[in-house]
Amino acid sequence: MSNLLEKYEEMRKEAALNEITAGRVEILEKYATVAEELLEQTAGDDYTEEDVIKVAKYLINADLVEEEEQEKIAEYDQLGRIMARGYLDELENANE
C-alpha cells in the first residue's frame, strides 16, 4: 500500500512539473512570436533564428527590469503611506 501511495505522489509531482514546464514554454513561445514579428517589421525576411532569440531575450530582460521597477515603486508607495500615517498619528497625539 505504501508503494502505491509513493507512486501516486511521484505521478502528482511529475504532473505539476509538466504543467509548470508547459506554462514556461508557452511564455517563451509568446516572446519568440513577438520577437519574430518585430524582426519582420524592421528587417523583412533578412533575419536568422539567432536574431529571434536575441530579440526575445532582450524583451524578456526588459520586462523583468520593468517588473522590478514596479515592485520598487509599490514598496516605496507603501513605505510612504506608513510614514505619512505615523506622522499624522504623531500630529493628532500632539494636539490632544
Distance bins in CASP14 RR format, pairs under 12 A and 6 or more apart:
PFRMAT RR
TARGET T0000
AUTHOR 0000-0000-0000
RMODE 2
METHOD distances of the structure
MODEL  1
1 7 0 0 0 0 0 1 0 0 0 0 0
1 8 0 0 0 0 0 1 0 0 0 0 0
2 8 0 0 0 0 0 1 0 0 0 0 0
2 9 0 0 0 0 0 1 0 0 0 0 0
3 9 0 0 0 0 0 1 0 0 0 0 0
3 10 0 0 0 0 0 1 0 0 0 0 0
4 10 0 0 0 0 0 1 0 0 0 0 0
4 11 0 0 0 0 0 1 0 0 0 0 0
5 11 0 0 0 0 0 1 0 0 0 0 0
5 12 0 0 0 0 0 1 0 0 0 0 0
6 12 0 0 0 0 0 1 0 0 0 0 0
6 13 0 0 0 0 0 1 0 0 0 0 0
7 13 0 0 0 0 0 1 0 0 0 0 0
7 14 0 0 0 0 0 1 0 0 0 0 0
8 14 0 0 0 0 0 1 0 0 0 0 0
8 15 0 0 0 0 0 1 0 0 0 0 0
9 15 0 0 0 0 0 1 0 0 0 0 0
9 16 0 0 0 0 0 1 0 0 0 0 0
10 16 0 0 0 0 0 1 0 0 0 0 0
10 17 0 0 0 0 0 1 0 0 0 0 0
11 17 0 0 0 0 0 1 0 0 0 0 0
11 18 0 0 0 0 0 1 0 0 0 0 0
12 18 0 0 0 0 0 1 0 0 0 0 0
12 19 0 0 0 0 0 1 0 0 0 0 0
13 19 0 0 0 0 0 1 0 0 0 0 0
13 20 0 0 0 0 0 1 0 0 0 0 0
14 20 0 0 0 0 0 1 0 0 0 0 0
14 21 0 0 0 0 0 1 0 0 0 0 0
15 21 0 0 0 0 0 1 0 0 0 0 0
15 22 0 0 0 0 0 1 0 0 0 0 0
16 22 0 0 0 0 0 1 0 0 0 0 0
16 23 0 0 0 0 0 1 0 0 0 0 0
17 23 0 0 0 0 0 1 0 0 0 0 0
17 24 0 0 0 0 0 1 0 0 0 0 0
18 24 0 0 0 0 0 1 0 0 0 0 0
18 25 0 0 0 0 0 1 0 0 0 0 0
19 25 0 0 0 0 0 1 0 0 0 0 0
19 26 0 0 0 0 0 1 0 0 0 0 0
20 26 0 0 0 0 0 1 0 0 0 0 0
20 27 0 0 0 0 0 1 0 0 0 0 0
21 27 0 0 0 0 0 1 0 0 0 0 0
21 28 0 0 0 0 0 1 0 0 0 0 0
22 28 0 0 0 0 0 1 0 0 0 0 0
22 29 0 0 0 0 0 1 0 0 0 0 0
23 29 0 0 0 0 1 0 0 0 0 0 0
23 30 0 0 0 0 0 1 0 0 0 0 0
24 30 0 0 0 0 0 1 0 0 0 0 0
24 31 0 0 0 0 0 1 0 0 0 0 0
24 60 0 0 0 0 0 1 0 0 0 0 0
25 31 0 0 0 0 0 1 0 0 0 0 0
25 32 0 0 0 0 0 1 0 0 0 0 0
26 32 0 0 0 0 0 1 0 0 0 0 0
26 33 0 0 0 0 0 1 0 0 0 0 0
27 33 0 0 0 0 0 1 0 0 0 0 0
27 34 0 0 0 0 0 1 0 0 0 0 0
27 56 0 0 0 0 0 1 0 0 0 0 0
27 59 0 0 0 0 0 1 0 0 0 0 0
27 60 0 0 0 0 1 0 0 0 0 0 0
27 63 0 0 0 0 0 1 0 0 0 0 0
28 34 0 0 0 0 0 1 0 0 0 0 0
28 35 0 0 0 0 0 1 0 0 0 0 0
28 52 0 0 0 0 0 1 0 0 0 0 0
28 53 0 0 0 0 0 1 0 0 0 0 0
28 56 1 0 0 1 0 0 0 0 0 0 0
28 57 0 0 0 0 0 1 0 0 0 0 0
28 59 0 0 0 0 0 1 0 0 0 0 0
28 60 0 0 0 0 1 0 0 0 0 0 0
29 35 0 0 0 0 0 1 0 0 0 0 0
29 36 0 0 0 0 0 1 0 0 0 0 0
29 52 0 0 0 0 0 1 0 0 0 0 0
29 56 0 0 0 0 1 0 0 0 0 0 0
30 36 0 0 0 0 0 1 0 0 0 0 0
30 37 0 0 0 0 0 1 0 0 0 0 0
30 56 0 0 0 0 1 0 0 0 0 0 0
30 59 0 0 0 0 1 0 0 0 0 0 0
30 60 0 0 0 0 0 1 0 0 0 0 0
30 63 0 0 0 0 0 1 0 0 0 0 0
31 37 0 0 0 0 0 1 0 0 0 0 0
31 38 0 0 0 0 0 1 0 0 0 0 0
31 52 0 0 0 0 1 0 0 0 0 0 0
31 53 0 0 0 0 1 0 0 0 0 0 0
31 54 0 0 0 0 0 1 0 0 0 0 0
31 55 0 0 0 0 1 0 0 0 0 0 0
31 56 1 0 1 0 0 0 0 0 0 0 0
31 57 0 0 0 0 1 0 0 0 0 0 0
31 58 0 0 0 0 1 0 0 0 0 0 0
31 59 1 0 1 0 0 0 0 0 0 0 0
31 60 1 0 1 0 0 0 0 0 0 0 0
31 61 0 0 0 0 0 1 0 0 0 0 0
31 62 0 0 0 0 0 1 0 0 0 0 0
31 63 0 0 0 0 1 0 0 0 0 0 0
31 64 0 0 0 0 0 1 0 0 0 0 0
32 38 0 0 0 0 0 1 0 0 0 0 0
32 39 0 0 0 0 0 1 0 0 0 0 0
32 49 0 0 0 0 1 0 0 0 0 0 0
32 51 0 0 0 0 0 1 0 0 0 0 0
32 52 1 0 1 0 0 0 0 0 0 0 0
32 53 1 0 0 1 0 0 0 0 0 0 0
32 54 0 0 0 0 0 1 0 0 0 0 0
32 55 0 0 0 0 1 0 0 0 0 0 0
32 56 1 0 1 0 0 0 0 0 0 0 0
32 57 0 0 0 0 0 1 0 0 0 0 0
32 59 0 0 0 0 1 0 0 0 0 0 0
32 60 0 0 0 0 0 1 0 0 0 0 0
33 39 0 0 0 0 0 1 0 0 0 0 0
33 40 0 0 0 0 0 1 0 0 0 0 0
33 52 0 0 0 0 1 0 0 0 0 0 0
33 55 0 0 0 0 0 1 0 0 0 0 0
33 56 0 0 0 0 1 0 0 0 0 0 0
33 59 0 0 0 0 0 1 0 0 0 0 0
34 40 0 0 0 0 0 1 0 0 0 0 0
34 41 0 0 0 0 0 1 0 0 0 0 0
34 52 0 0 0 0 1 0 0 0 0 0 0
34 55 0 0 0 0 1 0 0 0 0 0 0
34 56 1 0 0 1 0 0 0 0 0 0 0
34 58 0 0 0 0 0 1 0 0 0 0 0
34 59 1 0 0 1 0 0 0 0 0 0 0
34 60 0 0 0 0 0 1 0 0 0 0 0
34 62 0 0 0 0 0 1 0 0 0 0 0
34 63 0 0 0 0 0 1 0 0 0 0 0
35 41 0 0 0 0 0 1 0 0 0 0 0
35 42 0 0 0 0 0 1 0 0 0 0 0
35 43 0 0 0 0 0 1 0 0 0 0 0
35 47 0 0 0 0 1 0 0 0 0 0 0
35 48 0 0 0 0 0 1 0 0 0 0 0
35 49 0 0 0 0 0 1 0 0 0 0 0
35 50 0 0 0 0 0 1 0 0 0 0 0
35 51 0 0 0 0 1 0 0 0 0 0 0
35 52 1 0 1 0 0 0 0 0 0 0 0
35 53 1 0 0 1 0 0 0 0 0 0 0
35 54 0 0 0 0 1 0 0 0 0 0 0
35 55 1 1 0 0 0 0 0 0 0 0 0
35 56 1 0 1 0 0 0 0 0 0 0 0
35 57 0 0 0 0 1 0 0 0 0 0 0
35 58 1 0 0 1 0 0 0 0 0 0 0
35 59 1 0 0 1 0 0 0 0 0 0 0
35 60 0 0 0 0 1 0 0 0 0 0 0
35 62 0 0 0 0 0 1 0 0 0 0 0
36 42 0 0 0 0 0 1 0 0 0 0 0
36 43 0 0 0 0 0 1 0 0 0 0 0
36 44 0 0 0 0 0 1 0 0 0 0 0
36 45 0 0 0 0 0 1 0 0 0 0 0
36 47 0 0 0 0 1 0 0 0 0 0 0
36 48 0 0 0 0 0 1 0 0 0 0 0
36 49 0 0 0 0 1 0 0 0 0 0 0
36 51 0 0 0 0 1 0 0 0 0 0 0
36 52 1 0 1 0 0 0 0 0 0 0 0
36 53 0 0 0 0 0 1 0 0 0 0 0
36 54 0 0 0 0 0 1 0 0 0 0 0
36 55 0 0 0 0 1 0 0 0 0 0 0
36 56 0 0 0 0 1 0 0 0 0 0 0
36 59 0 0 0 0 0 1 0 0 0 0 0
37 43 0 0 0 0 0 1 0 0 0 0 0
37 44 0 0 0 0 0 1 0 0 0 0 0
37 47 0 0 0 0 0 1 0 0 0 0 0
37 52 0 0 0 0 1 0 0 0 0 0 0
37 55 0 0 0 0 1 0 0 0 0 0 0
37 56 0 0 0 0 0 1 0 0 0 0 0
37 59 0 0 0 0 0 1 0 0 0 0 0
38 44 0 0 0 0 0 1 0 0 0 0 0
38 47 0 0 0 0 1 0 0 0 0 0 0
38 51 0 0 0 0 1 0 0 0 0 0 0
38 52 0 0 0 0 1 0 0 0 0 0 0
38 54 0 0 0 0 0 1 0 0 0 0 0
38 55 1 0 0 1 0 0 0 0 0 0 0
38 56 0 0 0 0 1 0 0 0 0 0 0
38 58 0 0 0 0 1 0 0 0 0 0 0
38 59 0 0 0 0 1 0 0 0 0 0 0
39 45 0 0 0 0 1 0 0 0 0 0 0
39 46 0 0 0 0 1 0 0 0 0 0 0
39 47 1 0 1 0 0 0 0 0 0 0 0
39 48 0 0 0 0 1 0 0 0 0 0 0
39 49 0 0 0 0 0 1 0 0 0 0 0
39 50 0 0 0 0 0 1 0 0 0 0 0
39 51 1 0 1 0 0 0 0 0 0 0 0
39 52 1 0 0 1 0 0 0 0 0 0 0
39 53 0 0 0 0 0 1 0 0 0 0 0
39 54 0 0 0 0 1 0 0 0 0 0 0
39 55 1 0 0 1 0 0 0 0 0 0 0
39 56 0 0 0 0 1 0 0 0 0 0 0
39 58 0 0 0 0 0 1 0 0 0 0 0
39 59 0 0 0 0 0 1 0 0 0 0 0
40 46 0 0 0 0 1 0 0 0 0 0 0
40 47 1 0 0 1 0 0 0 0 0 0 0
40 51 0 0 0 0 0 1 0 0 0 0 0
40 52 0 0 0 0 1 0 0 0 0 0 0
40 55 0 0 0 0 0 1 0 0 0 0 0
41 47 0 0 0 0 0 1 0 0 0 0 0
41 55 0 0 0 0 0 1 0 0 0 0 0
42 51 0 0 0 0 0 1 0 0 0 0 0
42 55 0 0 0 0 1 0 0 0 0 0 0
43 51 1 0 0 1 0 0 0 0 0 0 0
43 52 0 0 0 0 0 1 0 0 0 0 0
43 55 0 0 0 0 0 1 0 0 0 0 0
44 51 0 0 0 0 0 1 0 0 0 0 0
45 51 0 0 0 0 0 1 0 0 0 0 0
47 53 0 0 0 0 0 1 0 0 0 0 0
47 54 0 0 0 0 1 0 0 0 0 0 0
47 55 0 0 0 0 1 0 0 0 0 0 0
47 56 0 0 0 0 0 1 0 0 0 0 0
48 54 0 0 0 0 1 0 0 0 0 0 0
48 55 0 0 0 0 0 1 0 0 0 0 0
49 55 0 0 0 0 0 1 0 0 0 0 0
49 56 0 0 0 0 0 1 0 0 0 0 0
50 56 0 0 0 0 0 1 0 0 0 0 0
50 57 0 0 0 0 0 1 0 0 0 0 0
51 57 0 0 0 0 0 1 0 0 0 0 0
51 58 0 0 0 0 0 1 0 0 0 0 0
52 58 0 0 0 0 0 1 0 0 0 0 0
52 59 0 0 0 0 0 1 0 0 0 0 0
53 59 0 0 0 0 0 1 0 0 0 0 0
53 60 0 0 0 0 0 1 0 0 0 0 0
54 60 0 0 0 0 0 1 0 0 0 0 0
54 61 0 0 0 0 0 1 0 0 0 0 0
55 61 0 0 0 0 0 1 0 0 0 0 0
55 62 0 0 0 0 0 1 0 0 0 0 0
56 62 0 0 0 0 0 1 0 0 0 0 0
56 63 0 0 0 0 0 1 0 0 0 0 0
57 63 0 0 0 0 0 1 0 0 0 0 0
57 64 0 0 0 0 0 1 0 0 0 0 0
58 64 0 0 0 0 0 1 0 0 0 0 0
58 65 0 0 0 0 0 1 0 0 0 0 0
59 65 0 0 0 0 0 1 0 0 0 0 0
59 66 0 0 0 0 0 1 0 0 0 0 0
60 66 0 0 0 0 0 1 0 0 0 0 0
60 67 0 0 0 0 0 1 0 0 0 0 0
61 67 0 0 0 0 0 1 0 0 0 0 0
61 68 0 0 0 0 0 1 0 0 0 0 0
62 68 0 0 0 0 0 1 0 0 0 0 0
62 69 0 0 0 0 0 1 0 0 0 0 0
63 69 0 0 0 0 0 1 0 0 0 0 0
63 70 0 0 0 0 0 1 0 0 0 0 0
64 70 0 0 0 0 0 1 0 0 0 0 0
64 71 0 0 0 0 0 1 0 0 0 0 0
65 71 0 0 0 0 0 1 0 0 0 0 0
65 72 0 0 0 0 0 1 0 0 0 0 0
66 72 0 0 0 0 0 1 0 0 0 0 0
66 73 0 0 0 0 0 1 0 0 0 0 0
67 73 0 0 0 0 0 1 0 0 0 0 0
67 74 0 0 0 0 0 1 0 0 0 0 0
68 74 0 0 0 0 0 1 0 0 0 0 0
68 75 0 0 0 0 0 1 0 0 0 0 0
69 75 0 0 0 0 0 1 0 0 0 0 0
69 76 0 0 0 0 0 1 0 0 0 0 0
70 76 0 0 0 0 0 1 0 0 0 0 0
70 77 0 0 0 0 0 1 0 0 0 0 0
71 77 0 0 0 0 0 1 0 0 0 0 0
71 78 0 0 0 0 0 1 0 0 0 0 0
72 78 0 0 0 0 0 1 0 0 0 0 0
72 79 0 0 0 0 0 1 0 0 0 0 0
73 79 0 0 0 0 0 1 0 0 0 0 0
73 80 0 0 0 0 0 1 0 0 0 0 0
74 80 0 0 0 0 0 1 0 0 0 0 0
74 81 0 0 0 0 0 1 0 0 0 0 0
75 81 0 0 0 0 0 1 0 0 0 0 0
75 82 0 0 0 0 0 1 0 0 0 0 0
76 82 0 0 0 0 0 1 0 0 0 0 0
76 83 0 0 0 0 0 1 0 0 0 0 0
77 83 0 0 0 0 0 1 0 0 0 0 0
77 84 0 0 0 0 0 1 0 0 0 0 0
78 84 0 0 0 0 0 1 0 0 0 0 0
78 85 0 0 0 0 0 1 0 0 0 0 0
79 85 0 0 0 0 0 1 0 0 0 0 0
79 86 0 0 0 0 0 1 0 0 0 0 0
80 86 0 0 0 0 1 0 0 0 0 0 0
80 87 0 0 0 0 1 0 0 0 0 0 0
80 88 0 0 0 0 0 1 0 0 0 0 0
81 87 0 0 0 0 0 1 0 0 0 0 0
81 88 0 0 0 0 0 1 0 0 0 0 0
82 88 0 0 0 0 0 1 0 0 0 0 0
82 89 0 0 0 0 0 1 0 0 0 0 0
83 89 0 0 0 0 0 1 0 0 0 0 0
83 90 0 0 0 0 0 1 0 0 0 0 0
84 90 0 0 0 0 0 1 0 0 0 0 0
84 91 0 0 0 0 0 1 0 0 0 0 0
85 91 0 0 0 0 0 1 0 0 0 0 0
85 92 0 0 0 0 0 1 0 0 0 0 0
86 92 0 0 0 0 1 0 0 0 0 0 0
86 93 0 0 0 0 1 0 0 0 0 0 0
86 94 0 0 0 0 0 1 0 0 0 0 0
87 93 0 0 0 0 0 1 0 0 0 0 0
87 94 0 0 0 0 0 1 0 0 0 0 0
88 94 0 0 0 0 0 1 0 0 0 0 0
88 95 0 0 0 0 0 1 0 0 0 0 0
89 95 0 0 0 0 0 1 0 0 0 0 0
89 96 0 0 0 0 0 1 0 0 0 0 0
90 96 0 0 0 0 0 1 0 0 0 0 0
END
